[in-house]
């Protein structure tokens, strides 16, 4: 029997969809997803992108802006009532502090609507009032994106994969307490809530420790174990992989049976809703990657990064016949993969950093059998924390970068207090990306001598008269903006 309320709800939904489509015709919207791997700078990227567009930053490689066709940029109220607002003003305040601080990293999904008013030669858009473009920026943790491959695994396959990774030499030490738990528990024993809680806690501790290792670029899913949010302590996060023997299904009512049921519930109630409700609505995507840390982390870091890139690529609509197609629906048609922290290198190495990420991405594309979306690789610094200079070393002039190292940073036996500047020769990346990757995979794994130093952000100077600040300096941010939204301003 069909209830009248069901018909009313269906009709209301249809009207809402029709209104939304009409609104998109009048004021088009690009939904831009921003995510990244460990410590890649998602929050910094969004804050700088918005500030540069709002306050007239230097964006010479964003033609619509450089040519003066963008008349106005401003923030508007949240378009989606079920998403928290990206804390733009708070992040800006951190950068304007004394001393300036990097904004806090992404811990949940959030959104910000930026509207651009622009000039166009397209007469029909003028008639429909279409000289505006909404850019809905959706910020979400990369850990959540890496959950998607779980949908193709059952509990047994996931457990085997997780245990194999944990037993690898690079992870075994931090995984030992959890591995000892797994070795001492009987998977087919009766379900025991306290054992499940203990196993889940040890598994989470291992994931947290593994994510802090210098080589870690991706983390083993489930992503919500690292960023639980409102799920903290719920049965949806009270499970862990176990060592299962044979191919038979675990006995009903056993510990393994309970773990397997909760694993499936996690996929059904956490992973699928995120991709169905949020990810499937994205038009464009930028994935931020800390390539320099991977190079300095050695062979384990490079392998971890290649695996993460391949897993990420499976998320972007891999074909109509894929098991993902019904879930993802709408297609993301442009993706930027950005090697961040380019300001930690001299400009002569920026193209080389791009080439290294491009080579890693080519391997991941082949592994994931990816095709469809247009991809672009960039080296960028959304906020430039250094400037370039020269320093004499005998008769030789060395290109150096100058900035304020973060408190406690040690360089050449000197410990910095976070207040004074330092001139550092970071080294040069090889011209051939294969040489750089070979060096990183070698026994010394030094990325051809690159020295990575974390610097304070430049302080944003706020005008007493207007209450606004100059946009932060950047490297190649404008190229990313143009690829992601430039066609929407034609």
C-alpha positions, 0 to 999 in steps of 0.5 A: 500500500502506498501512503499519501505521505510517500507520494508527497515526499516523492513529489517534493523530491522531484520538485527539488531536483527540478529546481536544482537543475534550473538553478544550475542552468542559471547559475552553474555550480562546480563541486570541487573535492579537495583531499590528500594523503598524509600531511599534504596540506589540504586546509592550507590549499583551500584557505589560500585558494579562497584568499587569493580569489577574494582579495586579488592575489597574483594569479597570472596563469589563471587567464579569467582572473589575469585578464580582468574578467572576474569582476567579483568573488565572495563567500555565500551561505552553505548550500548543503544543510548536512555539511559543516562549514569549512572554518575559513576565518579561523584558519586565516586567523591562525596565519595572521597570528604572531607568530603565524601558525599553520591551520589545523589539519582536516579531521572531517568533511566540510564545505565552503561556497565561493561565488565568482561574478565574471564577464563572458562573451556567451550571450545565452548565459548573459540573458539567463543571468549566468554571469555567476559561477558557484564553486562548492569546495568540499574538503574531506580526509584522504583516509576516507577516500582510501576506504573505497577499496574495502567495498570489493573485499570480504572480511577474510580477504581484508584480514589477510591483506591487513595482516600481511602489511602489518608483518612487513619489516617497516610496520612489524615493530609498531604492529607488534602489540596488535599482532601478539593479540591476534596470535593469542586469540581464537577466532572461532571462540564465542563472541566476546565484547571485551576481546573485540574492544581490546583488539579494536583498540590495539589495531587502532593504536597500530594504525595511528603509529604506522601513519606517523612513520616517516615513510607512511603516505597512505594508511591501512583502512578503515579510515575512521579508525584514525578519524572516528568523529561521532563513531568513537566507541560504536560497534561500527569501529569495534572490530579488527582483522583476525587470522582465519584458517581455511575457507569456511565461513566462521561459526555463527556466534563466534568472535570472527563472525561478530568481527565479520558482521561489523566489518560489513556494517562499516562498509554499509553504514559508513563507506557507502553513504560517504561515496553515495551522498558526497563523493558521487556529487563531485565534478572536479578533484584535487589530490595533494601528495607529499612527494618530498617526504616519500623520497626521503622516506626510502623504498617503503615510502615510495611503495606506500605512495604507489599503492595509495595512488593506485587505490585512489585512482580506482575511486574515480569512475573506472568504467560503466561495467565496474561494481562501483558504477551504481554507487558513484554515478556522476563522473569526475572529469578533471583531477589534479595530482599536486606535489605539495611543499614546492617552496622547500626546493629552489625553483630549478627543481619544481619541474623535476618534482612534477616529473617524479609525481608524473612517473609515480602516477603513470605506474599507478594508472597502469596498476589501476587500469584507469582511464576516463578523467583528464588528469594534470600533475603539478608541483605547488605550494599553496602558501609559500613559506620561503624566498630564494637567495644566493649564498657564497661557499668559497668561490661558488654561489649556492642557490638557497631558500630562506625562511623561519624553521619551525620551533625545535627544527635541527639543521646542521647541528643548530636547533631553531626557536621558530623566530629567526630566519635561516638560509638553507641549501636544499639540494637539487632533484635529478633531471631524470625522475628515474634517477631520483626514484632509484636513489630513494629506493636505494640503501641510503634513500636520501632523495639525491641529497634533498634536505627537507625543513619545515618552515613557519608560514609567512605572517599575513599582514592585516590592514588596520583600515580595511581589516583585510590582509594581502593574499599569501604568496604561492607557487603554481596555485593559479595553474591548479585553479585554472585547470579545475574551474577555468572552463566554467568561466568561458 
